[in-house]
Amino acid sequence: MKQRLASIIGLLPEKVEEYKKLHTNIWPQVAASTKAYHISNYSIYLHEFPDGKIYLFSFLEYDGDDFEEDIAEMETNPVVQEWQQRCAACQIALSDHGWAQLVEVFHLD
């Protein structure tokens, strides 16, 4: 059964273009690793609010058996670690893990 997961994180205004560039040219090893660990239909959206704060909203589907275990294993990959470090340099963490998980309150297929 697929799990639907959404999360949010802040984005530094001076890093918007760098972040967009990174994701325009996602590293093939990162994309392959994401798919290998049962993540699909993964999207990230950017929104700037009237107060000037910028946030990233992500959505993904997970069809494995243990999301936390798969993510922990995927993060042992040195290429994934480097990718995450580059992305984290652009972000403003909203939780201990950076991205804060959102609670789904409605879904319609």
C-alpha positions in Angstrom: 0.0 0.0 0.0 1.4 3.4 -1.0 1.9 6.0 1.7 1.4 9.7 0.7 3.9 12.0 2.4 4.2 15.8 2.3 6.6 18.1 4.1 7.7 21.7 4.2 11.0 23.5 4.7 12.2 27.1 4.5 14.4 28.4 1.6 17.0 31.1 1.9 16.0 33.9 -0.5 19.6 34.3 -1.7 19.7 30.6 -2.6 16.5 30.3 -4.6 18.3 30.2 -8.0 20.9 27.8 -6.8 18.2 25.4 -5.4 16.3 25.6 -8.7 19.4 24.9 -10.7 20.3 21.8 -8.5 16.8 20.4 -9.2 16.8 21.2 -12.9 19.8 18.9 -13.2 19.3 16.3 -10.5 22.2 13.9 -10.3 21.3 10.5 -11.9 22.7 8.6 -8.9 20.3 10.6 -6.6 17.3 10.0 -8.8 18.2 6.2 -9.0 18.7 5.9 -5.3 15.3 7.6 -4.6 13.5 5.1 -6.8 15.5 2.2 -5.4 14.2 3.0 -2.0 10.5 2.9 -3.0 9.9 6.6 -3.5 7.9 7.7 -6.6 5.7 10.6 -7.7 8.1 13.0 -5.9 7.5 16.7 -6.4 8.8 19.9 -4.8 6.9 23.2 -5.0 8.2 26.6 -4.1 6.1 29.5 -2.8 7.0 33.0 -1.7 4.5 34.5 0.8 3.7 38.2 1.0 6.0 38.6 4.0 8.9 37.6 1.7 9.5 34.2 3.4 10.0 31.3 0.9 9.0 27.7 1.5 9.4 24.5 -0.3 6.6 22.0 -0.2 7.3 18.4 -1.1 5.0 15.5 -1.9 6.0 11.8 -2.5 4.6 8.4 -2.5 6.3 5.5 -0.7 5.5 1.9 -1.4 8.1 0.1 0.7 7.7 -1.6 4.1 9.6 0.8 6.4 10.0 4.4 5.3 12.4 5.4 8.1 14.6 2.4 7.5 14.8 3.0 3.8 15.6 6.7 4.2 18.3 5.9 6.7 19.9 3.3 4.3 19.6 5.6 1.3 21.4 8.4 3.3 24.4 6.1 3.7 25.2 6.6 0.0 28.0 9.2 -0.3 26.5 10.8 -3.4 23.2 11.2 -1.7 25.0 12.7 1.3 26.7 15.3 -0.9 23.4 16.1 -2.6 21.7 16.6 0.7 24.5 18.8 2.0 24.2 21.1 -1.1 20.5 21.3 -0.7 20.7 21.9 3.1 23.0 24.9 2.5 20.0 26.5 0.7 17.3 25.6 3.3 16.0 26.8 6.7 15.3 23.8 8.8 11.8 23.6 10.4 12.4 20.4 12.4 15.3 18.3 13.8 15.3 16.6 10.4 15.1 19.8 8.3 11.8 19.1 6.6 8.7 19.2 8.8 6.1 16.6 8.0 2.7 17.8 7.1 -0.5 16.1 8.2 -3.0 15.1 5.4 -6.5 16.3 6.3 -8.2 15.6 3.0 -7.6 13.4 -0.1 -9.7 12.8 -3.1 -8.8 10.3 -5.9 
